[in-house]
C-alpha cells in the first residue's frame, strides 16, 4: 500500500511539474514543412484582410510574395489554424509555415522567435486583440526585427482583423476595448476612442493611414471618420483611411498599387479608401468637442472615398502614390451631420495641383497663401499650399522652386 501511494504521489508530482512547465512556456510553436531554412529574395508588399474567413485569392497573392520561402504567423491567442491552410491548401508552394503564439509578453525575449523572424520571407499577423499586439511587441526587439525584415530583406507582411488594424502609421489601439460608430459619432472624445501613432510597424506607404476592419459587420464607417477627425484635430495631420469588409483583402505591391480581392458581385465584398477632401482648403470639422456629436459637413463633401469592389482576380485597383487614380471602383462623398454619417455618390478628387512656377507671386491679385490646414505660411519647396485670389478663387499648388 505504501508503495502504491509513493508511486501515485511521484506521478502526481511529475504531472504537476509538466503542467507548471507548460503554463510557464512563454510561447508555443506549430511547424509545418521543411525545417531547413530556405534563403530566397522576397518580393515585399502588404496584405490587409478585413476579418472573418480569409479571401483565398488575397492569401495566394500574399504567399506569392514570399517567393517560395518561409512564412511565419504570429499571434497572441489561438493555435495552428493557418498552417495547413497556407502550406498545402492554396496551391502556392512555400518552404514552411510556422505559427508562433506569444503566451505572455516575456516571449519577446526568446532567441528562437528572433531567429524565426530573421528567416521569414513573409509574416502574417492573425486576428485577436490589437492591444495585446501593441503592448507585447511595440518598442521591443520583435518590433525592431519585423521592421528590419521589411526594410532590409523586402519581407512581405500582412494581417487580418487586429493584425490589419496595427499596420497603419496611425492605429486604433483598443486599449480600453472596442468602440462602436454610434458611440464615437456622438462623442469623438469618448474614452474608448483611443488613437495612437507611437512608432510601431513601419510601412512608409501607410505612414499617414489609419485602417479599419469588419467594415460591414458591425458597421464601422462612422467611427473610422471619427478617427480621421481626431487625427486632424489633435495632430494637424490630414490622415487617410483604408478599410475592408469581411472576406475582403487589399493587397499593396512594391510599387504602391493596391489590388482589391473578394467575391463581388456574388457577395458584397468592398474596400474603401478615405481621404480628407483637399478641394476645400479649410476642411476641418465644424463641430468637434467632448460630449457633443460630431459635425463634419463641408457642403456634404468632407470626405472623399474611393469605393472598390473586391474581385477574384484583383482587377479593381487604386494608386496609393497619388490617392487619385483607380480602376474599377467609384467615388463617394461622406459627411457627418450632428452625429449621423451620410454617404452619397461623389466625384473623383481634384485639388487643382499645378506648378508654382506658373504663379506670379508679386501679383496684387493674390491675397493669402495658406498650408493644408488653412494657416498662413511662406512658400516652401515640395509642400502643398493654397493660394487665394482677390476674386475669391482658391487654388492648390505644389511649389517647385528652382
Secondary structure by P-SEA (a helix, b strand, c coil): caaaaaaaaaaaaaaaaaaaaaaaccbbbbbcccccccccccbbbbbbbccccccaaaaaaaaaaacccbbbbbbccccccccccccccccccccbbbbbbcccccccccaaaaaaaaaccbbbbbcccaaaaaacccccaaaaaaaaaacccbbbbcccccccccccccccccccccccaaaaaaccccccccccccccccccccccbbbbccccccccaaaaaaaaaaaaaccccbbbbbbbcccbbbbbccccbbbbbccccccccbbbbbbccccccccccccccccbbbbbccccccbbbbbbbbcccccccccccccccccccbbbbbbbcccbbbbcccccccccccccccccccccccccccccccccccccccbbbbbbccccbbbbbbcccc
